[in-house]
Amino acid sequence: MDIAEQLDNLAGTNHLVLVEFYADWSPHYEWLEPVVKTYEKQVSDVIKVNIVEDKAVADSFNIETAPAFILLHRGHELWRQVGELTMGELKDVLDEFR
């Protein structure tokens, strides 16, 4: 299943979906997964999108640089951050949309 299909499938759920846009030259946010696990009742998944390899998906969200993060619910964008993100900032966002 490709990323676009995953996003379509998750849009049908009542969970939040965190989309992480990255590139091979940008830092990977390995710490995201444990944070999301603590909020797993609200967040169903972290979808990682390589903005070079999955350019069509990145373009569909108007993402041109990495890192970038988007929080979706039923396919609708609730929040967006382009640039660095700290663990505390992510926790605050997830708390806000509980």
N, C-alpha and C positions, 0 to 999 in steps of 0.2 A: 504494500500500500504506500503510495507516495504522500508527500506532505499535504498537498492540496486535498486529497481524499481524507486524510486524518482530520484536517481542520473542518471539512464538511461534516464528517461523522460526529465530531465533538460539538459542532454547532447545534446538534439535535439534543444534547444533554442539558441538564440544568446546572452544570458545574462551570466554574471559571476555568479558563484555559490561558496559561501564560506562554506567549510566543517570544522566544529569544532569537534575535537576529545576530549572526556573527559572521566573521570571515576568518580565514586561516591566519591572517596577520593580526587579528584582534584578540584580546584576552577571552578565554572561555570562563564561564561562571559556574564552575563545578559546585560551588556552595549553594546554588539555587535549589537543587534537588532536595537536600535535607530541609530547607526552609519550607518548600512546597509540601513536603511530607507532613510537616506539623500542621498544615492547613488543608490536609487532603479531603476533608469533608466538603470544602468549598472549591478547591482547585483539583481538577481531574488530571491534568497533565501539563508537562512542560514540553513544548514543541520547539525543537532547535532548527533554525532555518539558516543555511549558509547562503549569504547574499550573492555569492558568485555562482555556486552550483545550482541554487534554486532561485535564480534571478526572477523568474515569472512570479513566484510567490512573494518575494520581496517587493517587486514592482506593484503587485496588487494591493500592497499595504503602503505604497509610496515610501519605502525604506531604501535609502541610498548609501547609508553609512552604518558602520557597526562600532560598538554594540548598540542595539536598540531593543526595547521590550514593549510588548503590547499585551494588555489583559483583555480577554474577550469573554462575553457571556452570550450564548445563543447566536454566535456569529457577529455580535455587535461590539464595537470597541468601547471599553469603559475607561481605559487609561493608556497613556503612551509615554515612554521615556526614551529619548535618544541620548546616548552617552553613558558614562559610568553610572552604576547603580550599587548602592551599599546594601548590606543585609538589613540594616535598620529601615532604610527607605522601602525596601520590598515588604517587610513586615507591616509597616504603616499602611501601605497601599492595600495589602490583603485584609488587614483589619477594617479598613474603610469600606470595603465591599463585601464584608461578611454577610 
